[in-house]
Amino acid sequence: MLLAADIGNTHSVFGTFEGDSLLADFRIASHPSRTADEWGAAIRRLFDLKGLSHSAVDAAALCSVVPPMTGVLVEAIERYFGVQPLVVGPGTRTGMPILYEPPQDVGADRIANAVAAYHRAPGALIVIDLGTATTFDAISARGEYLGGAIAPGIQIGADSLFTRAARLPRVEVKRPPAAIGRSTVQSIQSGLYFGYVALVHGMLARMKLEMGDPVRVFVTGGLGATLAPDLEGIEAVVPNLTLEGLRLIYVKNRP
């Protein structure tokens, strides 16, 4: 059984695969202060809750956008599961040419998303990841990673309004009844929700124009399902796209 781990700024997502089937997935808040023992105990506890045997894990793959946490998670997996994880990074075989300058600057999670999306639908693609950051990644029809765009995530916008504007409250990010808010809370929700929908549509239009080919679009990330009802031209929302990519990359690199 393969344990896949996507270490993010806000949450870390774990999944277990038997062959190409995702057996279970779970999400843990990313606290950089956690020790390897705390991470290992938390993951093992979730294995127990989901009826999984930690002794069945015979391989692991990991990507991380939080460098201080990478070594801690590697240690936790080695200590509590007895396997050395593949850490996706420069030099890892992905099967996808990286046309980015320099190539090692691309986040491993973005490459995993691109690999998984191209495996699902070979051809020109854009992957939108609605997480702590909102990222757009373009893949050519030949399966090359072209580059993309990075914007602040929705929750960052919400938190910034609360911390930088004295009279504005913290609000839940969700679809308001209308674009014209009838209260301060609805007004903030409108700006966040419909503002980011407009951001996605505007970026897609520009990127599709530059790519030229007919382009399919996949959405992933923690807030993907929240915005999906108002996103046009979306092929699918795939919550565990990064985990799928980690599995595919592991297969290309396993002994």
C-alpha positions in Angstrom: 0.0 0.0 0.0 1.3 3.5 -1.0 1.0 6.4 1.5 0.9 9.7 -0.4 1.3 13.0 1.4 0.8 16.6 0.1 2.2 19.0 2.7 0.6 22.4 2.3 0.7 25.7 4.1 -2.7 25.4 5.7 -3.5 21.7 5.5 -1.6 18.5 4.8 -3.5 15.9 2.8 -2.8 12.2 3.0 -4.0 9.3 0.9 -3.5 5.6 0.7 -3.5 3.7 -2.6 -3.8 0.0 -3.4 -2.6 -0.1 -7.0 -4.3 2.8 -8.7 -7.3 2.8 -6.3 -7.5 5.5 -3.6 -8.6 3.7 -0.5 -8.9 6.6 1.9 -7.8 10.2 2.3 -7.6 12.6 5.3 -6.6 16.1 6.1 -4.5 17.4 9.0 -3.9 21.1 9.9 -0.3 22.0 9.0 1.4 23.1 12.3 5.1 23.6 11.7 5.8 23.2 15.4 4.6 19.5 15.4 7.4 17.0 16.0 7.9 13.8 14.0 6.4 11.8 16.8 3.3 14.0 16.9 2.8 13.7 13.1 3.4 10.0 13.2 0.9 9.5 16.0 -1.7 11.6 14.3 -1.4 9.8 11.0 -1.5 6.4 12.7 -4.6 7.4 14.7 -6.4 8.3 11.5 -5.4 5.0 10.0 -7.1 3.3 12.9 -10.2 5.4 12.5 -10.5 4.5 8.8 -9.8 0.8 9.4 -6.4 0.8 7.7 -3.4 -1.2 8.8 -0.3 0.9 9.1 1.8 -2.2 8.7 0.4 -2.6 5.1 2.2 0.5 4.0 5.2 -0.6 1.9 5.9 2.7 0.0 5.4 6.4 0.4 5.6 9.6 -1.8 5.6 13.1 -0.5 5.5 16.6 -1.9 5.9 19.7 0.3 5.7 23.5 -0.2 6.7 24.0 3.5 10.5 23.3 3.6 10.8 23.3 7.4 8.1 20.6 7.6 9.6 18.3 4.9 12.3 16.7 7.0 9.9 16.3 9.9 7.4 14.4 7.8 10.1 12.2 6.2 11.2 11.3 9.7 7.7 10.6 10.9 7.0 8.3 7.9 10.3 6.4 8.3 9.8 6.0 12.1 6.1 5.1 12.2 5.6 3.3 8.9 9.1 1.8 8.3 9.5 3.1 4.7 11.6 5.9 3.2 9.3 8.2 1.2 10.1 9.5 -2.3 10.3 13.3 -1.9 9.2 14.9 -5.2 11.6 17.6 -6.2 14.4 18.5 -8.6 15.7 15.4 -10.2 12.6 13.3 -9.7 11.4 11.6 -12.9 7.9 12.9 -13.7 7.6 12.1 -17.4 6.7 15.7 -18.1 9.2 18.3 -19.6 9.3 21.4 -17.4 9.5 24.6 -19.5 9.9 26.9 -16.6 12.8 29.1 -15.6 14.4 27.7 -13.6 12.6 24.3 -13.6 13.3 23.7 -9.9 11.3 26.7 -8.9 8.0 25.0 -9.7 6.2 23.7 -6.6 6.2 19.9 -6.4 2.4 20.0 -5.8 1.9 21.9 -9.1 3.9 19.3 -11.0 1.9 16.5 -9.3 -1.3 18.2 -10.4 -0.1 18.6 -13.9 1.0 15.0 -14.2 -2.3 13.7 -12.8 -4.4 15.9 -15.1 -2.5 14.9 -18.2 -2.8 11.3 -17.3 -6.6 11.7 -17.0 -7.0 13.7 -20.2 -3.9 13.9 -22.6 -4.0 17.2 -24.4 -3.8 20.9 -23.7 -4.9 21.6 -20.1 -5.2 24.2 -17.4 -5.2 23.1 -13.7 -6.6 25.5 -11.1 -5.7 24.8 -7.5 -7.8 26.8 -5.1 -5.9 26.5 -1.9 -3.8 28.8 0.4 -2.7 30.3 -2.9 -4.7 30.2 -6.1 -2.5 28.7 -8.8 -3.1 28.2 -12.6 -0.9 25.7 -14.4 -0.8 25.2 -18.2 0.1 22.0 -19.9 0.7 21.8 -23.6 -1.0 19.2 -25.9 2.4 17.4 -26.0 2.5 17.0 -22.3 4.9 19.9 -21.4 4.5 22.0 -18.3 4.4 25.5 -19.7 4.1 27.6 -16.6 1.2 29.4 -15.0 0.1 32.1 -12.6 -0.1 32.5 -8.8 -2.5 34.7 -6.9 -3.4 35.0 -3.2 -6.0 32.5 -2.1 -9.5 33.3 -1.1 -8.9 32.8 2.6 -5.8 35.0 2.5 -8.1 37.7 1.1 -10.6 37.2 3.8 -8.0 37.2 6.5 -6.4 40.4 5.1 -9.6 42.3 5.2 -10.2 41.3 8.8 -6.7 42.2 10.0 -6.1 45.3 7.9 -9.5 47.0 8.0 -10.6 47.8 11.6 -14.4 47.7 11.1 -14.6 44.7 8.8 -15.5 41.3 10.5 -14.1 37.9 9.7 -16.5 36.0 7.6 -17.1 32.5 6.3 -16.1 32.1 2.6 -19.3 31.0 0.9 -21.7 32.0 -1.9 -23.8 35.0 -0.8 -27.5 35.3 -2.0 -26.6 38.0 -4.5 -23.6 40.0 -5.9 -25.1 43.1 -4.3 -24.7 42.5 -0.6 -27.4 43.7 1.7 -25.2 43.7 4.8 -21.5 44.1 5.5 -21.0 40.3 5.8 -22.8 39.7 2.5 -20.8 42.4 0.9 -17.5 40.9 1.9 -18.7 37.4 0.9 -19.7 38.8 -2.5 -16.3 40.4 -3.0 -14.5 37.3 -2.1 -16.7 34.7 -3.8 -17.8 36.4 -7.0 -14.5 38.3 -7.1 -12.5 35.1 -7.2 -15.0 33.6 -9.7 -14.3 36.6 -12.0 -10.5 36.1 -11.3 -10.7 32.5 -12.5 -12.7 33.3 -15.6 -10.4 36.2 -16.5 -7.2 34.2 -16.1 -8.7 31.3 -18.0 -9.7 33.5 -20.9 -6.1 35.0 -21.1 -4.4 31.7 -20.8 -6.6 30.0 -23.4 -5.9 32.8 -25.8 -2.1 32.4 -25.3 -2.2 28.6 -25.6 -4.3 28.5 -28.7 -5.4 24.9 -28.7 -8.7 23.7 -27.3 -8.1 23.5 -23.6 -9.7 21.4 -20.9 -9.8 22.6 -17.3 -9.5 20.8 -14.0 -10.1 22.3 -10.6 -8.6 21.0 -7.3 -7.8 22.4 -3.9 -9.7 22.9 -0.7 -12.1 25.5 -2.0 -12.6 23.9 -5.4 -16.0 22.5 -4.6 -17.1 25.8 -3.0 -16.6 27.8 -6.2 -17.4 25.1 -8.7 -21.1 25.8 -9.1 -20.3 29.3 -10.6 -17.2 28.3 -12.6 -17.9 27.9 -16.4 -16.0 25.7 -18.8 -14.7 23.3 -16.1 -14.1 19.7 -17.1 -14.2 18.4 -13.5 -13.4 19.1 -9.9 -10.9 16.6 -8.6 -10.3 17.1 -4.9 -7.4 14.5 -4.7 -5.6 15.4 -7.9 -2.3 16.0 -6.1 -2.4 12.6 -4.4 -3.1 11.0 -7.8 -0.1 12.8 -9.2 2.1 11.6 -6.4 1.1 8.0 -7.1 1.9 8.4 -10.8 5.3 10.0 -10.0 6.1 7.2 -7.5 5.4 4.6 -10.1 7.9 6.3 -12.5 10.6 6.3 -9.8 10.1 3.2 -7.8 12.9 0.6 -7.7 
